[in-house]
Amino acid sequence: MKFTTSLSIVVLGLSCLCLTVSRAAVSETSVNHKFPGKTFTASSDSPAQNSTIVYASCSLENEQALSADCELVAETLLPDDQSQGQMCRVKLGGGPDEREHILIESLQVVWLARRRALVGWLATASQTGQANQYVLRGLIVDMPSCRQRETPNFVNAFSGHERRYAVTQRGFNVLYSGPDLHLATVAFDDAGRRSDYYSLARGPKDLGTLESKFFPIEGGNGGFLLLQSDFNADVQVSVVAPNATKKTLAEYKEAYGYNKPGVDYTVGSTAHQRIGYCVHSHERKTHCAQHDLRGKQLSQTVLPFDYNIYGTAMHNLPEGGFLLLTTRCDEATFMATKCDLDNLPKDNEAEIQRIVEKGSSHEITKVDAEGRIVGSFRAPRFQCGLTAHLVRAQFYEQQDGNGGQCLVVVCQSKYEGFEGLRAKRICFDDRDFVPQ
């Protein structure tokens, strides 16, 4: 991998392994990085259209956690086993008037427009003396110049760890849980200037939200798709208009969770001026639908396969219909969170090896505008390993005029002595789908 930077930086333990496997039209590029064990690594959940992944590796300067040193990397996965990245060194916190303690595990990275990256984190202000009161901080970094500026007046009096970032054409939005589980959203431009704020008042039928996902509607009108779940893993699907009014599109009972929030078993897409979503229910079926921007239902389908959609991806297609990435787990691991083999006896090496090699697979399915399955194919293995989990996945369309798509997946792992990050780009077209 080729790196460029405007600073003199040495990265410890950074390595790259690139390989390509081809079948039909499928092509893939993989990278594999290792970081020292005392660091905390976070990657962006929104790869850019040019297959750029962004990640930061940070370490606290001292036990008081008043500041952290980070290496921020924007790496583009290219054809022909190539990748190219820019790297910047950034510092979180540590200002002369700041006595905030950084929650390093709250680190998040977002890839913005105009080759800018946002590093966001939570901090506790020691002078407040209030439990569970946080401030949400952000640092915007230009790549590759490494020019950086902290966002002023980001979000104060933050009442919980839960927050989501979403990239817009003009910058980014933050959706976070306010007092009494109310949801609030703040919009910023890509220079960190605050441009809009509103709170979603809870209606009589709204869930006591435990977790949320949101997807800004393409076109920049300010609305977004909202997926919410409560402590019973019930899921509510809504579309929120720019004036903060909310229209419920669907409700599902007991989204498949096994002690995980139901929203983790949902995916959504707002590409191409449509609202699409899928929910994996406790019946081990996947319910999907698409709506227009006014909320009118265009299609609805129940996919008849017993696949998991935990942490995966969906993408509306220009001609209607959608792509869906699913994970099929071996029965021995189906109850395990993220299909990561946690339920298997660790002393049964032969069984573990069998499951790792053959027990789970990742499928890419194409569904047409009427909700019919056009075809699917088994994606190349992500090679996340026994202790890794799929943390990011996103489809995008190739800009070569041939109608193909790509999928970018990122896995993170924790090993004894180091952290690992793997990324893979898989590109394909209609020749790869096997008819159902």
N, C-alpha and C positions, 0 to 999 in steps of 0.2 A: 504494500500500500504506500502511496506517495503522499507525504504531508507537506503542506506549506503553512507558514506562520510568520507574523511580523515580530514575534518575540523569540528569544533564545530559550528553548524548552527542551528538557530531557524527560522522557516518559519511561518509567520503569515497568518492566514486565509487559510491554505492549508487543504483541505478535500478530501475524496475519497468516491464515491458511486459506487459500483460494482454490476452488475446484469446480469443475463443470461436469454435469451429466446431462445427456441429451436423449430424449425419446420423442418421436414425432416432432412437434414444434416446441416442446418444453425446453427451456434453458434455465440455468440457475448459476448464481454466484454466491459464495459463502465467505464470511469473515469470522474470525475467532480471536477474541482478546482476553487477556488475563490482567488483573489488577491486584496490588498488594492487599492482604487481608484486612488491614486497618482502614481501608477506604470504604466509602459508600458510593455505589454506582446507580445512576438513574438514566433512563433513555426516553426519548420522546415517543408519545403514542400517536403522532401524526406525521409519518414520513412524507416528504415533499414529493411533488410530481416527478422529480428527477431521481427518485430512489435515494434521497438523502436521509440518513438516520443521524440523530443528534444524541450525544450522551455526555455525561459529566461524571468524573471520578473525584470525590472530595474526601478530605481528611480534616478532622478538627485539630486546631492548633494546640489546645490544652483541655484539661478536664472540665473547666468552667464552660466550655462550648460557646465562647463569646465570638469566635470567628472560625472560618474554615477556608482552606486553600483547595482550589478545584482546577482540574484540567478539563476544558470543554472542547469537544471534538464534533465537527460536522463532517460526516463521511458519506460519500456518494458511491453507491454500488453500480459499477459499469459493466457492459458486456465484455466478453472475452477474458473473464477471470480478473478483472481489474477493479480497483477501488482507489479513490482519491479523497483526501481529507484536509481540512484546515483545523488548526489547534490554537486555542487561546488559554492563557492562565488567568483565572479570576479569583477574587477574594470575596467571601460572603461575610457580612457583618463587620464588626471591629472598628466602627467609626468612633471618633473621640468622645461623642456624647451618648453612645449607645451602650446599654448594659443588658442587652437581650441575649438570652440563651438560645442557641440554634438547635432545633430538633432535626438532626441530620437525616433521620429516617423519613422525614417529610419532603425531601428533595424531589423536585420534578423539573423536567426539561421540556420545552416546547419549541418546535421549529416554526418560525414565522415567515411571512413574505419578505421579499427584498433581502434574503440571506441574513436574517437576524435570528438570534436565539434568545429565548427567555429562560432564565434559571429562577425557579420559585421555591420558597421554603417558608416554614412556619417558625416563629420564635416566641418565647415567653418573656414578657417584660417583668423583671424582678420587682420593680417598684409597685406594680399593681396589687400584688399579694392575693390575687384571685385565682382559684383553681380553674383549670380548663379554659383560660382566657388566653388567646393567642393573637398575634399580629401576622398578617400574610405579607411577606416581602418578595420583591422581584428585582432581578438584574437583567437588563437587556444588553446583548453583546452583538456588535456588528461583526460579521465574518466576511473576509479574513482579516480586517484591519485590527480587530480586537478592541475597538473603541467600545466602552461600556458606560452605562449609567443606571443607577438604581431608580426604580420607579417611585416617585413621591406619593405619599398618601394612598398607599395601595389598598389594603383592607384592614381596618382596625376592629378590635373587639370581636375577633373571630371566635366562635363558641364551640368549634369541633374540628377534628382532623379532616373531615370530608370536604374535598373541593375538586372540581373538574375544570380543566382548561379546554377551550376549543378555539381553533384558528379561524379567523374571518378574513375577508378580502382586505379589510382596513387595519387589522391588528389581531386582537384576541379578546375573548370573553372568559370570565371566571364565574362559575356557578358554585355557590357554597351554602352551607347550612347556617342560618342565623338563629336567633333566640327562638325557643319553642319549636324547633325543627322547621321553621319557615325557611323557604329557599329564597336566596337573593342572587342577582347576577349583576356584575359590573363589567362594562365594556371599556377597552383601552385601544388606542391606536398603537402602531408598532414602534413608536417612540416612547411609549409608556405613559402618555397623557390620558387621563381619565375622561371618557366622553359620555358615559351614560350609566345609570344605575336604576334598578327597580327591584322591588320585593314582591314575591308571589304570595298573596294572602291565601291561607288555607280555607278551602270551601268545606261544606258539611260532609261531602263524600270523599274528600281527599284523604290519602293515606298519611299516617304518621310516619313520615319518610325516614327510612334508615339509610338508604343509599340512592344515588341518582346518577344518570348519565344524560348528557344532552348533546345535540348535534345541530349546529347552526344551519339554517336553510340557505343553500347556495343562492346567490343573487344579491345578498347584502341587504335584505329587507328588515333584518333584526329579529325575525322569529326563529324558533328552534323546536326540534323534536325533543320531548322530555320522557325519559323512562325512569319510573320510580318504583321502589319496593319498600315494604315494611318488615316488621319482625316476624311475620308469618310467611314471608317470601311471596306474598301477593304482589302482583305487578300491575301498575297503571301506566297506560301509554297515552300521552297527550301532545297536542301541538300548542305552543305558546306564541301569541301574536306580539308584534312590536309594542303594543300598548299594555302588555302584561296580562291580558285576558287569556284564559286557558280553556281549551276544548278537549275533553276526554274522547279518545278514539277507541280504546279497548281496555278491558280488564281481564286479568288471568289470576286464578287461584293457585297457590303453591307452585310457583315456578321452581323447577328442579334445583335444589340447593344443598341438601344435607348439611344444615347448620351454616350455610353460606347465604349471604343476601341474594334474593331472587334476581336483582338487577344484574348480577354477575352472569346470569344465564340468559341474557338478552343481547341483541345486536341491533344496530340501526344504520340507516343511510338516508341522507338528504340530497344526494347527487341528482342532477338533471331535473330539478324542479318537481321532485316527488318525495313523498315521505314513505319510507319502507322500514319494516322492523320484523324481527323474529324472536319468539320466546320459547324456550325449552321447558316444557311442563313436567309436573311430577309423574305424568302418564308416560314419560319417556317418548314424547312426540314433540315435533317442532312446528309451532304455529307461526305462519308468516302472512303479512298483508302489505299492500301498497295503497296510498291515498294521494290525492292531489293536494295542492297547498291550501285549499279551503276545507280539507278534511273529508271529502267524498271518497269512499272506498272504490278503488279501481280493480283490485283482485285480492283474493284470500285463498290460502291453501294450507293444508296440513301435510308436511313432508313425512312420508311413511317409513323413514328409517330411524333407527334407534341410535342417533348420533348426539354427541354433546356439543354445545356451542359455547362452552366456557372460554372467555378470553379470545374469541375469534373475530371474524369480520364479515360484513355484508356490503354490497355495492350495487346501487341502482344502475341499470344499463341504459344507454341512450335510446334504444328502440323499445324500451319497456322490459319488465322482468328484472332479474337481479342475479348476482353471483353470491354464493354463500360458502364460507369455509367452515367445515365441521371437523370434530375430532371423534373418532370411533375408538372406544376403550375396550380392552380385553375384559371379560366378565370378572376376572380376578381383581381388577383395579377399578371397576366402574364406580364403586362407592368412594374411591379415594379422591380427595380434592385435586383437581387439575390433572387427573389420570397420572399422578406422579409416583405411583407404586408405594405410597406410604402404608397401605394396608397389607403389603406382602411381608412375610417373615424375612428378615434381613440375612438369615443364615442359609436360605435356600438359593444359592447362587445360580443353579441351573434354571430354576423357575424365573428368577429375575432376568437372566440373560434371554430366555425365551420371550418374555413379555417385552423387553427392550427392543428385540429384533423383529418380532412378529405380532405382538399383542395389541398395538394401537396403530392407527393410521390417520392421516389427514386427507379429507376429501374436499374437492372443489366442485360444487354443483351449480349448474346454470338452470334457471327457472324462467319461462317466458312470461309475456304480459298477461296471459290468462291464468297463470299459476301452475302450469304444467312443467314437469321436469323435462328439460331438453336432453340433458346428459350430465355425466360427472366423470371424474377421474381421480385416481389416488395421486396426491402431490408427492414430490420427492421428500424424503424424511428430513425433518428439521434438525435432527441430531442434537436435541436439547439435553439428552443424557438423563440419568436417573434422578439427579437432585435439581435439575433445572425446571423451569416452567415457562410456558408461552406467555409473555407479558404484553406484546404488541403485535398487531396484525392489521394490515390495511391494503386494500386493492387500489389500483389506479390504472388509467387507460394509457396505452402507449401512444405517442404522438407521431408515429411513423406513417400514418395513413392506411395501415393494413388491418385495423380493427382488433388488434390484440390487447391483452391486459397483462398486468404484472401484479404480483402479491409480494409484499415485504413483511417478513416476520422477524421478531427480535425475541430472544430468550435470555434470561439472566439466571445465574447459578451462584450458590454460595458453597464453597469448598473449604476444607481446613487449610488455612494459610493464604487463601486468595479468593477473589470474586471473578466470575467469568461472564462474558457477554458474547453471544453469537447472533449474527444477523444473516439472513438469506433473502435473496431476491429470486422469485420464480416467475418466469414469463411464459405465456401460453396463448393459444388462439383456438378457434372453433374445431380445428383438427384433433385436438386432444380430448374432447368430450365424447364419452362412450354413450350412445343412445340408451335410454331406459326402456 
